[in-house]
Amino acid sequence: MTDPVRVAVTGAAGSIGYSLLFRIAAGEMLGPDTPVELQLLEIPQSLDALEGVAMEIEDCAFPLLEDMTLTDDPEEAFNGANICMLVGGKPRKSGMLRKDLAEANGAIFETQGQAINDYAADDVRVAVVANPCNTNALITMHNAPDVPNDRFTAMTRLDLNRTKSQLAKRADVNPDDVTNVGIYGNHSSTMYPDFYHMKIDGEPVTDVIDDEDWLKTDFIETIQGRGSAIIEARGASSAASAANAALEHVRSLYTETPEDDWVSMAVPSDGTYGVEEGLIFSYPVRCDGEGNWEIVDHLEHNEFARDKIETTEQELNEEREVVADLL
């Protein structure tokens, strides 16, 4: 057994949190030899619900769970935290504009960034799940100036998983056969799943699925619009699938990426592929297993791909302008 890892989770009594916490405590995120301490943050009016969630977690008797803290105080929640999973935020509802969501959630991430800056562990890694996650991560990062920028990521793992599923279904293969999934840009309807560099069973997707028109239209539109389709179908945003993706996002940070593959997450841009430096932009990345990542920067993009990347970059710039007073 290693020393326990302190994992702070915000919005812990919400739908995503409820689907996530039991799996963290069971060792699915950090492995069967890593004990955890859960530091759970909620708004005051949800503390009773959080207490109920904690009772259920206790009743599971997870051997890896060493301690739980339940609080509505960001200072207490992030104190000494090694991993901060920012899940809590006002949910996106049907017909809600991203601008409205960014404005509604901005102040939450300003406060949390300041608390992470002042109280989290020196080796902290921050994964932002709550939408608009790219811009929320940007706000958090700017309000934690003492924490290195490369510690901040936002989740596009759900888009990666959706991509694997859709391509696997089309090609009649297992999702694990789909590799090298690069998601570019914003976790939104402008994201670009770069099918030109993806592989199915080691072969280019465009060779296995001989229908480039479908890949350019129906496939991309399905991935871009999947979140809205789920809201329309169930009357609420993705919860269990988002929790699963959040767990896999963090697990990937602490797992060495195979040399012939990559994962996708939104990270601070360094200008790679012409994207404005400083934006939280999703790229294909490789992780070293110790919480660090590097952008896969050698891929060539055709005119179609460059146009898609520029479109999603523009949207992120527009979102940044909405929250400029928080940066």
Phi, psi and omega in degrees: 000142176265177174294150181293145176260130179273118182246114176267132179231124178265158184061037193292337180267359180283180185297316178293314179303317181298323179283341187265318192298319183297324181287325174297313182296332179279353178094009183287339183269314187249358174104163187284355180248009183244106176291155183228153167241125181265128178241104196252124183250134175217165173285155186306321183287353179250008182294325177296318177297321179296322177300321177295319177298316180297322177298319178296319179298317177302320183291346176278344178052049179292123182291338181275346183275114184265333183195157173224139173240129178245125186203160169249014183252112180304325179301314181290321183294321185264000183298115178071012184290134175271328178228128177244118179252106186267092186261327187284139177177167177291129185285151174284133179246165182304129178083000183280131179282147179298326177301316180297320181292319179298317179294320182292325186262347188305313184296328178300315186279339170297310180297317182291323176299318179297320180291320176298317180303318189271335192232343183288166179293159181297334182260022187301143169237136185243125177241117183263126182250321185296136183274152355286110195294324179300311183287325175297322176294322178298315179298312181301314182299316182291338179264009175231066188294341180273353179262130180304140184301329184285001174277352186255128176224159174232156193270116165241020178294328178296322177293321175300313181295321177297321178297312177304315183297313183293319179291321179296320179295318180294321183268357181058052177229175175282143178306330179294342178283348179266120184230176177055046182274111178254121175251125183251138167095226189266145171283082187197188180285001176256355183304152180240108172278112191278081184294340181296334181250002177280158180230151172236117183052040175084356180252150178304139179305321183292342174276322182283318178253097186274063181204077184295330177298317178296317181297321182284338187243277187302317181298305181299317181296325177295315180294315182296325186258007186298319180299315179295322180296322179291318177301317180296322184283317186250357178076012179203158182284167182304134181237292182297318180291326177291320177297317178299317180293320179299317178298316181291327177301309181291319179302321179295323178301327184254023176229131180292124180287134177303148185298331184263016183219175171206167174241176180235137172204155179276125185223165177298125181289139174252015181098357180303138181060025175079007181283139183303131181297138176101337176293149171273105193233134180283132178226163162288133181224162170240142182248151185263000180089357181238020178094005181250157183219162171218142181287137172283108195246011187254005186280144178260135183243134177280181184298321178301311182294317180298322178296319179295319180294319178295323180295315181288328174297318179300318179298319179294324175297321178294319178296320179299323179296325181297323185253020186303329182288350180260359184259000000 
